[in-house]
Amino acid sequence: MQADVDPGSWIQVADLVVALALSALIGLEREVRAKAAGLRTHALVGLGAALFMVVSKYGFADVVGETGTNLDPSRIAAQIVSGIGFIGGGLIFVRRDAVRGLTTAASVWVTAAVGMAAGAGMWVIAAATTVGYGLVVYGLTAVSRRLPRSSTAPSAVDLVYVAGRGVLSRALETATGGDFAVDRVKVQPARGQWRGEDDVRHVRFEVAGTGALADLAVEIEGIDGVLEVRVQDANAVAE
């Protein structure tokens, strides 16, 4: 004997399908950019958030009907907002004074909100938020890359070179001659394949100015004795 399916259940399933589809769209953008939290992570976050909202709205109807208990569905929504912070926090990391993962963490946070809206039956709001996300990550990224560079924000230059050839002094002269001011020169242990080499040095220094960092890196790389040059642009858009 087949049990009858509550017609309202199909509406709830539709809420979950909308949440899954919209969350997957957000995750697809992160997947294309090869981020740690991509299509599957965002789809699951949105689907899970939507399910929490559906349970919050409809899952306790029998309890209210039998006992007259008053329930506050917004309590579960508030807990989702708090709980999603653990996932977002795990996506943010700091390496050599550079913060990465902020945009991905924010996208997970927005995905949870989209899932909550879809789970609450607010499909138009959920879809509009997804469109807004696309406008931000594509439109504003392009705009931010066209904004003028700050001449006061310090960018880091990592230089690995062979000692005893005057490489460091020539590199600093190249930087100061390229519309940059040099600050905070710091010697660090050699890294990577040069670790343990007595004649290899690793120096990090900061530069600030209106010059082009890419051109500076090319000029320093051309100095005899330079093994590696890496720049961290303080004005670069973090993903």
N, C-alpha and C positions, 0 to 999 in steps of 0.2 A: 504494500500500500504506500503510495507516494504522498509525502507530506506537502501541504500547500506552502508556497513561498509567499512571504509577505511582500506585497507590491512595493512597499517602502524600501525593501532591501535592494531592489534594483536601482533606486535613486542613490542609495549609499554606495553601491558598486560603481555607479557613474561618477560619484565624487572621487573615489579612489583612482579611477581611470584618468580623469582629468588631472588630478594631482601627479600621477605617474608621468603622463605625457608632458606636462609643463616642466616638471622637475628634470626630466630627461633632456629637454631642450637646453636648460641651463647647464646641465652636466656635459652636454655635447660640446659647448664652447670651451669648457675646461679640458675636455678630452683632446680636442684639436690642438690646444696649446700644450699638451703633454704634461699636465699637472698631476700631482699625486692623487688628489681627489677628483675623479673624472666622471664619466657617464654613469657608471654603476653606483658610485657613492652618492651622487646627487639624487639619482632616481630613488634610491632606498631611503634617503633622508626625507624627501618629499612625500613618498608613499607612507612612510612610518608616521610622519607628522599628521597626514590626512587621516590615517586610521585612528590615531589618538583622538582627533577631533570628532570623528564619527562615533567612537565609543563614548566620548564625553557627552555628545548630544543625545544618542539613542540607547546606549548600553545599559542605562539604569532606570528605564521607564517602568519595568516591573516592580522595582523596589519602591519607587515613588507611588505607584498605584496601590500597592498593598499596605504600606505603612504610613503613607502621607508624609514621607521624609522630603525635606527641601534640599535640592542639590544645586550646586553652583558650577555649571560647565566651564566657566572661565578659569577655574582653578587648574584644570589639566592644561589649558592653553598656556597659562603662566609657567607651569612646570616644563613645558616643551621649550619655551624661550630660555629658561635657565639651563636645562639639560643640553641643549644644542651648543652651548658655550664650551663644553668639554671637547666636542669634536673640533670646533673652530680653533680652540687653543692648541690642540695637537697638530694643527696644520701650520702654525706660525713658528718659525725658528730663526735664530740669530746666528750668523756665521761671519766672523771677522767684522763686527760692527755693522753688518748689512742685514736688514730685516727682510725676510722672504715669507710668502704665504698669506699676506694680509688680504689680497684680493680673493684668493680661494676660500679663506675662512669667511669672508663677508658673503661670498656666493653661497656657501653652505647655509649661512644664517638666513639669507633671502629665500633659499629653496625651502627651508623649514616653514617660513612664513607663507610661501605660495601653497605648500601642502596643507597648512592649517586653514587657509582661506578656501581652498578647494574642498577640503573635508567638511567645512562649515556650510557648503553649498554656495559660496560666493565666487562663482566661476568667472564672472566678468572681472572682478577685482584681481583674482589670481592671474588671469590672462594678461590684464593690463600691467601687473607687476612684472611678469615675465618679459613683456615687450620693453618695459622700462629698464630691466636688467640689460637687455641687448643694446639699448641705446647708450647706456653708461659704459659698458665694457668695449664697445666698438666705437661709438661716437666720441665719447670723452677721452678715450685713449688717444685717438688721432689728434684731438684738439690739444691735449696736454703735451704731446710731442712737438707741437708747433709753437708752444709758448717760449718766450725768450728765456735763456738760461740765467740763473742767479749767479751773480759775480761774487757772492759772499759765501755760498755753500761750498764747504770743502769736499773735494773728491780724493779718494785714496789711490795711490800708485804703488804697486808691489813690484819690486825690482830684484831679480836674481842675477848675479854677475860674478865674474872671476876677480878675486881681489888682487891688488897690486898693479893695476893698469890704469888707475885714475878714472875708473868708470863712473863712480858715484858723483864725483865733482863735475864731470862732463854732463851727466844726466840732469843734475840740478841746474847747471848753466843753461841747458836746453829748455828746461821748464821755465826758468825766469826770463829767458829770451823769447818765450812764446806767449806773452801776456798772462803769465801765471805768477802768483806769489806762493812761495814754498813755506811750509810750516810742519812742525812735529815730525822730524826725521827720527825714525826708530829702527834700530838693528834687531832682526829676529833670526832665530835658527833657520838654517837652510832646510828646504822642504822637498818632498817628492824624491825624484831620482838623484838629487844632489845632497840628500841628507847624509851627514857624516863626512862630507868632503871638506878638508881643511882650507882649501883655497877658494871656496864658494861662499858668498855672502848673500843674505836676504835682507833688504831694507824696504821699509814702508815709509812713505812721506805723503803729506797732504798738499794739494794744490787748490787754489781758488783764483778764478779770473774768468775772462771772457773768451779765452782761446778754445780751440777744439781738442777735446781729450783724445779722440781717435788719431789726429795728426801728431799729437805729442807722443803717443805710444809708438807710432811708426818711427818717429825721429829717434827716440831713445833706443828702440830695438835695433836701429842701424849702427849704434855705437859698438865698436870692437870690444868684445868681452862680455856683452850682455847675453845672458842665457834665456831669460824670460821676462816679459813685461805684462802686467795685468792692471787694468784701471777699473775702478768702481765709481761710476758717475753718480754723484749725489742727486742729480736732477733726473735720473732715469726713472721710468714708471715701474713701480714694483708690481709683480703679478702674484 
